[in-house]
Amino acid sequence: MDAAATIDREGALTMKWTNRLGKWLFVGGAWSTTALMLGAAGTGCLSRPVGQQPPTTKVNFTSTVSQQAVDKVDLLFAIDNSASMGDKQAILAEAVPDLIDGLLRPRCVDSEGKPSPGNEKAKPEVSKEERYGCPVNFEPEFKPVTDMHIGVVSSSLGNFGGDVCAVAEPRTNDRGRLLNISPDGGQVELAKPGNFLAWFPQAKENEDAKRHPPPEKPIRQIDGDDGLTKNFRDLVVGVGQNGCGLEAQLESVYRFLIQPDPWESVKLDGANQADLGEGVDIEVLQQRADFLRPDSLVAIIMLTDEDDSSADPLAIGGQGWAFMNKAFPGSKVFRGSTGEGTTAPRGTTTCEQDPGSEDCTSCGFQSLCDKSQPSCQKIIADKNCTTPGSDKGQGDGFNGYYGPREDELNVRFHRMKERYGIDPQYPIKRYVDGFTKFKVPDRKAEHVTKVAANGRRDIANYTSTAKCTNPLFAAKLPRQAGDELCALPRSTRSPDLIFFAVVGGVPHQLLHFDPNDMEKSRITNEDWVKILGRDPGNFDFSGIDPHMVQSVAPRTALGLGGADKQLGDNGDDKIHGREWNTNKGDLQYACTFDLPETMQRVCGASDTSCDCSPNQSEGLNPPLCGAGNKQIKAKAYPTIREFQVVRALGDQGIISSLCPIHLCKEGDPSCDSAKNPPATYGYRPAVASIIDRLKNALTTQCLPQKLREVGAEADQVPCLVLAQLSEKEDSCAAHGLSAPKKEILDVFLAQQRAESGKVGEGGLDLAALPVCEIPQKTVERGLSCKDEAEMLWCYVENDPANKKNPAGRCPQALIFSSGTAALAGARFSLQCIQQFAAGEASKDQQQQ
């Protein structure tokens, strides 16, 4: 081939070209994170005649695409169950009907996407032939979901080897398992035995028992005591707010959905190093295998008011657990007036201005480092490691540790590299990879460990060396002791069928939600700079909105005077009221919101979940209180790490605010409906954003560029669609299809064989599965092939002038006919080829 080829770290071949030959020269691999290039040097190029001139250069790409029959949804809610989450859980419970309605009863729309005159909604129990209950000339915005699992996990994963959250309290460690707790403390009957709800109405689609195995306790109605809405609401409220105060929001999700071998417990060895042991939590594996189908759309919806606050116990040479311990090893500085534990070491002075510098490290290393090395002498001589300075505590000589009032556990997990010189948390990449990569590390691959001469374990830093099939992309999951954990067969799911939504601490004013135009509600790069800063991963927070800055002290840009206000004076900042005196034991807020009278409460002296306790001391004055210790507002802190994951996921990530635009109920005479429209009530904006993103995956396959030149509407596009069947025993002939040409098939199977990995260890040889070519049908602009009974596909473009929009909200799309529904379970691959006549490609400039 003439094109330059490179191989990335995952072995995917990528080709780079500069587009100088027209509108539809494609750059290999640029379509999605799943794009894998075929046609490497030595393996040949896919070829297909396009035009009559002899081609000399072929640029091609492959993209995994979703066939339209995505007919299962697995919905996982990750709900923060720490103190003060009760009011937010109640608001989420109110939004449950909107979420259920949006997925199960989509709007009836015409060919232009306009709703029916009576605003009718589809009915999941009605057949496709009857348009799912929509009026004549209307159809559902997307096919109603008729097979859905709904589960809930909490943010509590315990101490990770420390002792912050009492082991005796049962809800401080929910182990990343699915929860089945009713509001009265019992269990939701319809969530038994797997601890999740199974929506499975009596619909025609569910008659195929092989494709849709009936659940043990199917929920067949939406409303009523036995309906999905009530039971879903009960699961949400049952999560409660009595969990661990150091939340593991991201790790709980990773543990349940992704970790190949979830640990049973974290213990400390004789050298005080964390040890995850050899055991595996079989209950997590069994619940995962029951809940997660291999061919479903997966949506994770997280609700939290605080930043992710858990440690990787094996970080810092097996000492990461110490940040979740009351007494920090080696420290003699007792914390606070109660003397409950000791403080952690400071970071060196460089960390305050340049956390990414190699000179930014922990003062705690001064007693362990090699004093003959200049780097060690730098630590020993650093002023932060010898004396606290005038603004760093009380007295002198803390030997590099924080003073008694400077390291409260409640605020330890923010800006850690800047404050401690080290960051013991799992890297953000762990979670991004978990949602997007086909392979992930098991526990042993996360930290390479060797035994040193002195008997201690030499534990390396976290690495993302991927060796195991990611359970999110596995066709068969382990469920009992002895089952294969790592070399699992691949499923048909692709990363574009996984969504991660966070309803967290960010002012809704930064999100510009517009209920009448979801495109305007999309978050831009400029918006992300205001939310997280320009490059938070490299400590560049320039451009960040001051409300999103994590700080125990009042933030200068928001007014220092708020710290002196009386309790009950909640300020006039429209986003968060005002700054407050945290006494270094809490963070400033990202946003606050008024609680309706029914949610307001008078705080008791021992109520740790209430922010206006009569025991407020030493000038604490949160801007949340009314008269008589009554809490009239709720708050959220900046949820930085969760939003970093959302940002990295691009279109698969969804952000929404935990602080509602308003809580003024429709019909309340005291409400101004013009100023407080129902569409912006509570968490309806979050639900609307989530449904808007999911419906794209449940409808057509958008394409980022046109595949036809102007005037070539009658021509086929230079693409193939290959369907890889799910069973070895199946055949193309059984479906009336043919295999692709040998030269195409050989290259495709070589790529599949490479993707299969260690077949000898139990993995599925993808190259052994039958591969069929799906015929292409050419349709004119504005027309579609979606209702064709034959198995075929077509490339469609909207025709706005004639009000024909077969691609829906996409300008162009890939459409599968209804006949291809018989291939449910197959993996579909789009392969496009652009060829150039002799001499044309030489005009291109390669990028090295």
C-alpha positions, 0 to 999 in steps of 0.5 A: 500500500502507498499510505503510511501505516502505524500500529498503536499500543493496542495493535490497531493499524492506523493510516494517516492522510491529509485530505486534499482530494475532496470531501470524502477521503476518509482518515482511517480510524477516525470514526470511533474508538472501535475503529480498527484498520484493515489492510496492513502492509503484509496483509493486503488491502480490501478491494472493490471496483469503484469507477472504471480507472485502474486504482493505484491507492486504496484508503480504507477503514473499518468501523464496528456498527450497531444493527438497528435491533438493539432490543435490550437495555441494562441500566445500572444506577450508582447512587451515593449513599453517604450522609446528606444524600437523602434529599437528592435521592428523593428528587431522583425518585420523583424523576423515575416515572419520566425515565421509565416513560422516556424509554418504554413509551417514546413519543409518536413522531412523523417522518420529520420527527414532529410529534403527533397532534395528540402527543400520543406515546408508543405502547410497548405491549403493542406490535410493530405491525400496529406501529406500537400504538401510534396513529396512522402516519406516525411511528415511535421515535425509537422502538419501545424497550421491552427487555430491560434490567435495572440495578442499583449499587452504592458508593460504599466500598469500605476502608480499602485496608484502612479504618475510617468507616467502621466495619461493624456498620453494615452499610459502610461496605456494600462490596459493589454488589447490587442492592435490594433494600426497600424504603422500610429496610426490607426487600423489594420482592420483584427484585429477587433473587438477582437483586435487580428488576426485569422489565419484560412485558407480554410483547411480540419481541419477547416471544423469541425465548432464545433471544429473550430468555424470560426472567424469573420474576418478569415485570409486565406493567409500568404502573401500579404496585406491581409495576416497574415505576413503583418498584424502581422508585423503592430501590432508589429510596432504599439506598439510604444515606448511612454509607461510608463518608469516603465515597468510592463512586467510580470504583463501585461501578468498576468493581461490579461491571468491569473488574475481572477478579474482584477481591474479597477483602483488603488486608495488611501484611506484616510490613503494613502493605496492602494485600488483596489476597487470592480470593474472588467475590463470587457474589459479585460475579454471579450478580454480574452474570445475571444482570449483564447481557452480552448484546444489550445497551448499557447505561450507567447513571451516577448520582452523587454530591461529592468527588470520588474519594477512595484510594488504590490500596496498593498505590505508593508501594502498597501504602495507598490504604493509609490515606483511608486510615485515621492514624497515618503511619509514621506520623506523631501529629494528632488530629484536632482536639479529640486526638482521633488519629494522626495527620498525613505528610505534606507535599514539597513546596514545588507541589503548590505551584507545579504539581506535575514537576518531578520535584513535587513529592511527599515529605514522608519520603525523607525518612526512607530515601537514599540520603546520598542522592540529590533528590533525597537531599532536596526533600530533606532541605525543603521547608515544607518538610521541616517547618509548617510556616505561618499559615500551615498550622500551630507551632514548629517542627511537624517534620513534614506532616500536617498540623493538628487542624490541617488534615481532616479526613473529610477533605483529604481527597481533593487536589491530592498531588498539590497537597500531599505530593502524591496521589494514591487514587486510581488514575482516571484512565482506569475508568475510561478504559473500562468503559471503552477497551476490549481488554483490561488488567486483572489484579496482578497486572494492575501492580507488578509485584516482586519480593525484595531481599528483605521480604517486603514486596516491591509493588510497582505503580498502577499500570493499565497492562490489559490482559483479560477480556473486559466483562463489558465486552464478553459473551459469557461471564463467570458465575461460580468458583472455578470458572475462567475469569480472564480469557473470556469470549468476545460479545457483539457489544461495542463501546458505542453501546455503553453510556456513562451519565453523572448527575453531580456537583456542577452549577446548572448555569454552566450546562445551558439546558434547553428542553426545546432544543437538545442540540443546544444543550450539548456540552462544548469544549468551551463549556468543559473548560469552565467545568474542569479547567483547560487540562486538569489531568496535567494540573492546568485549571485555567479558565475554570469557573470559581464555583468548581474550584475545590477549596477548604478556604473561601475562594477569592473570586467569590468573595471572602466576606461570606466566611464572616456571615451569621448562620441563616444569612445565606448570601446572594450568589445565585449559584451557591449563596456565598462562601463560608467558614469551613474551619478546614473541615469541609469544602466550599460548594459548587452549587446549592438549591432551595428545598421545598417545604416538605423536604426542609427539616430541623436538625437534631444535635446528633444528626450527622446528615443535617447541615444546620445542627445546633452543635455548630461550633467555631464559627461554622456557617454553611449557607444552607440554614434558616431560623431555628436550626432548620435546613432549607437548602441542599448542596453539592461539591465539585465532582471533578473526577467523575466529570473527568471520566464523562469528558474523556468519553465524548459522546458516550458521556453525559453530564447533568447538575445535582442542583435542580433548576427549580423544585416548583411543582406543576399545579402549585399555586405559589409557583410561577409556571412561566418562570419554572416550566415543568420540563426543568423541574427536578432531575427532568433535565438529567433524564431528558439528556440521558434519553436523548443520548440513548435514543441515538443508539436505539435508532439509526447509525449516524455517519460523520461524513457523506459517502457520496459526491454531489450528483452521484445519488444513484450510485452505490457507496463504496462500502461493504457491511459484513455480519459475523454470526454469533454461532459456529454452527450457523451459516450464511446460506441459512439466512439467504446470504453469501460470504464475501469474496475470498480476498476480503474474507481472508483479511477480515478473518486475520484481523479477527484472529488477532483480536481473539487473543489467547484462544488456547486459554478458553477464549473464542476464536472470532475467526471461526465464526461465519462471515456474511456480506449484507447486500446494499440497496441504493435509495434516492435522497430522502428515501429508506430501506428500513421496512424492507423484509429482505436482509439488506442495508442502505445509505440514506441522506435527509432531503429537507427541501421535500421534508423527507428525513430518513436519517432522523437527526443525522444528516446521513445514516446507515440503515438496516432493513427490518429483515436483518432483525433475524441476525440479532446477535451478529457483529456488524462491520462497516468497511469503506474503501476510497480508490484513486485513479492513477496519479491522483493519490500522489497529490496527497501529503502523508502525515508521519 
